[in-house]
């Protein structure tokens, strides 16, 4: 009933292609692809963090072993001082690299959340429903537990 035949005799509608028909669906598809790309980047960042953590773990075990040796001897020699300084310096560098990767991952997470929020706002043309206090509190609690942690850079307040 709703279909019309084309001149060539094939069945179907005379509507334009689905990609041109609804601009809202185009933006939804674009946001979905952007989210997928960001999730792939986040995945690689998380693996990079794990690799950095594995590299830094060796250094931390060396620090703890050196401390145990110092406690067994019950004195601090210049050899242990210089060794610990070097170990602490490399551990700090490893931690800074790891922290930078974590900041990048947190930025990706916040970017994904903002894209999802923009899409949710764009999709809801209807008026917002009235929510009760308990529902609002549970939403607040859920959002608070998933908010990304703000991590300052060294020297930043």
DAFEN-V391091 format. One record per residue. RES is the residue in three letters. D_CENTER is the distance of its C-alpha to the mean C-alpha in Angstrom with 1 decimal. Layout:
RES,D_CENTER  RES,D_CENTER
This chain:
UNK,49.7  UNK,46.6  UNK,46.7  UNK,48.9  UNK,50.2  UNK,49.7  UNK,52.7  UNK,52.0  UNK,52.5  UNK,49.0  UNK,47.4  UNK,44.4  UNK,43.5  UNK,44.0  UNK,40.6  UNK,38.3  UNK,35.5  UNK,32.6  UNK,30.2  UNK,32.5  UNK,33.4  UNK,30.5  UNK,28.4  UNK,26.0  UNK,25.3  UNK,24.7  UNK,22.0  UNK,20.5  UNK,20.6  UNK,19.1  UNK,16.2  UNK,15.8  UNK,16.0  UNK,13.5  UNK,11.0  UNK,12.1  UNK,11.9  UNK,8.3  UNK,7.6  UNK,10.1  UNK,8.7  UNK,5.4  UNK,8.4  UNK,10.4  UNK,8.4  UNK,8.3  UNK,12.0  UNK,12.7  UNK,11.8  UNK,14.0  UNK,16.7  UNK,16.8  UNK,17.1  UNK,19.9  UNK,21.6  UNK,21.6  UNK,22.9  UNK,26.2  UNK,26.7  UNK,26.1  UNK,28.7  UNK,31.1  UNK,30.9  UNK,31.7  UNK,34.5  UNK,35.9  UNK,35.9  UNK,37.7  UNK,40.3  UNK,40.9  UNK,41.5  UNK,43.9  UNK,45.9  UNK,45.6  UNK,45.6  UNK,43.4  UNK,44.7  UNK,43.8  UNK,42.5  UNK,39.8  UNK,39.0  UNK,38.3  UNK,36.5  UNK,34.2  UNK,33.6  UNK,32.5  UNK,30.3  UNK,28.7  UNK,28.1  UNK,26.4  UNK,24.3  UNK,23.3  UNK,22.4  UNK,20.3  UNK,18.5  UNK,17.9  UNK,16.4  UNK,14.1  UNK,13.2  UNK,12.6  UNK,10.3  UNK,8.3  UNK,8.6  UNK,7.4  UNK,4.1  UNK,4.4  UNK,6.0  UNK,4.2  UNK,3.0  UNK,6.5  UNK,7.9  UNK,7.5  UNK,9.0  UNK,11.6  UNK,12.6  UNK,13.2  UNK,15.1  UNK,17.1  UNK,18.0  UNK,19.0  UNK,21.1  UNK,22.6  UNK,23.6  UNK,25.3  UNK,28.6  UNK,30.4  UNK,30.9  UNK,28.6  UNK,30.2  UNK,31.4  UNK,29.5  UNK,31.1  UNK,30.2  UNK,29.0  UNK,26.6  UNK,25.2  UNK,24.9  UNK,23.1  UNK,20.6  UNK,20.1  UNK,19.7  UNK,17.1  UNK,15.0  UNK,15.7  UNK,14.4  UNK,11.0  UNK,10.6  UNK,8.3  UNK,10.7  UNK,12.4  UNK,13.4  UNK,16.3  UNK,17.5  UNK,20.8  UNK,23.5  UNK,21.5  UNK,22.3
